[in-house]
Amino acid sequence: MSKLDKYTEEEWNKIAALPQLVGGIIAGADSSGLVGTTKEMFATAKSYIGAREKYPNNTLIQAIVPNTKDPKVAMEDAKVERNRLVDQIKAYGVKSKEELATKVLAECSATMNVLKEKESDETVNEFKTWLLEIADNVAHAGTEGDFLGFGGVKFSDKEKAVFNTLKETLQ
């Protein structure tokens, strides 16, 4: 699927950036410290890249996730995705992680409306599932509220609040 077959460039940029943004708002919901934040970052990347194998028949997800088989293509795709993500965050013009979460959640709602018009129910449902998997994996990757690795929780109340809002938004 060529990204512009069904979508405007603006629509595509928002759709393609959304999975990483969802990981970002869950990671930003609560402080995990350096180690936890690193784990959350890797959880986002692993969930993102893993979708290529998990959803092999979903042309939308296949078009979003970079092809990592060819290193040159993978590096170019990664640059494009990074720029898309940075551009999207800049376009939001936010000053806090809370503002970013609000913008991304609104974007989720708008994106679902666009996808429902242009994609099959199965494609849309798998995309929703993928976004929730990313959020869940990130939420459980780090530990919030610990001290030197002791104590803390895997899925904090702040993460739960963002996750639950995301889940409601995607319905």
Disulfide bonds with the S-S distance in Angstrom:
none
